[in-house]
Amino acid sequence: MSRLIPEQTQFADILYEKRDWVARITLNRPQAYNAYTAQTLLELATAFRQAAFDDEVAVIVYTGAGERAFCTGGDVKEYESTYTRSPHDYWKYMGLFTAYIESILNCGKPVIARINGMAVGGGNESHLACDLSVMAEHAYAGQVGTGVGSVAAGGATQWLPIFVGDRRARWMLMLNRKIPPYQALEWGLVNQVVPSVTRHGSFIEKAGPEEISLAQKRQDGYALDLARLDAAVEALAQELIDKFPECTRYTKQQTNFWKDLAWHQTAGHARDWLSVHFASREPLEGMGAFVDKRPPAYRKLREQTAAGQAPEFLWGPYVRACANCGARQLPQAFAYCGQCGAALNGSSGQ
């Protein structure tokens, strides 16, 4: 039996193609910088499982649509609109995410990340889950968790120390700085970097930030061209096809030892902690600021804590009671009862 599941090629959020021993899975949400939603995660896990079970697939190439983003992780708009309002549902979402990551780890076939643009947050974690990564010169990697009210425990906290070492991992996770391609190569985040910026049709080797900016805007004769990225990925795929499949599968399994160990020791714990954390002030502020396109009030929360307040709660801890209707566990900052409207403890609310 060559397939245990029906072959599916039509998806809403991704593209699935198979040709000449290679399955190509593409995140197809360029309008959202290839951020994934719950629906996307379901589709991705299905696609990787399909490729895993298909004997006509030797290598999987994973990439994003367009030129701007490989993947930017979870859709923060979905986080803000759904999980900050229903934190217990984030536990369910994390179940979909872990199944997606494990579908890459456990597919039994080499997965090449074709990094065609920024790989940020869960996008960086996604390519870390892959076996090999090739990055275009205009792309970069990075984590954003501590800046948006989350923790990058979907692979980054577990695997970055393995990939780049402890100090560099903390640099990425705590500071959230962009890691440009040749730094990513030097650190061991990626296997190869290839030119992607052209001017008047000719590739520029090691394009600088200004040249990349002009290419992204297609100004002054500059443009982006992913032909060399495709050629490099294809060359790796052909090398991998010409290896014995069972030996390759078991090599992947053995080499995954440290990734598996770190992942299975922490992923379930992170799932529960993050679900609880979504009920707190930090994700409300961080993700709300992202959606509102404003700077988060990081220091305001610190100042409130230093002043003896409880910024974990939006309107303070639930300590007040209404003498008029008997309502209890009202937020400390409320001047009026949310149930009957009476002034609390004789306060006029002024």
C-alpha angles and dihedrals in degrees: 000000000000097000131032094186131044115265111253125192102162116080134156100226105021141043123230122196131168126193137148097355093313127108114200118203115190128188100226105195101101090152086066095038087258094295112162129234129197088271091052092052091053090052095046093052089049092050095048091047090050092052090046092056096042113097089199090066120080100161134025122212115199121195147138131254120258130005105284105065141023089188134322096200126241119006102258090200089061090046092051096043098041117018100039085056096043108024095175088064090062088070088060091046091052088053088059091046095051090048089053094049091046091050087064095043094046103037092104093225132090113266120204117201109216099202103202096166142346116350102198134164108334087006090065089046090050094056090044087059089057124084100234133016130202116189131200115230094245093055130087140186132228150138127243106179101114090047097055102037101267141094122242093232095136092095105310100084088044102043110026092077087054094048103038107009132257101287095046091046091055090047090057098040100043102034099035092213122164115257108212119217102263091045087050088052093048091048094049097247091124136023100220142011121205133189116262104163119090135183118202088346098307122112118243116217114227097357115206127233094265092050091048090051092051091047092052089052092041092230133149093012094306123130143157120253122182096189094108091046090054092047093051093048091047091051091053091047092053091050091051094048089058093062129087109273100218093047090048092049093051092043088057091048093050095043089051090064098105093038091050093046094051092042099050092044092056115017097082092046090050091049092057096040094049091049090055092042092057087071091062135086099256099070090039090056099036098046093037089055090050092053092043091047093232134121113271117246095243096155095044089064090049091049091051091052092048089051091057096257127129109242090175084084121061093221100019131272120322098256108121129095134197116235091196102058102008097243111160138195093040117163115271093236094055114110093185133040113262090213106046103008096237120146111263119242091347093303116152090205091239 
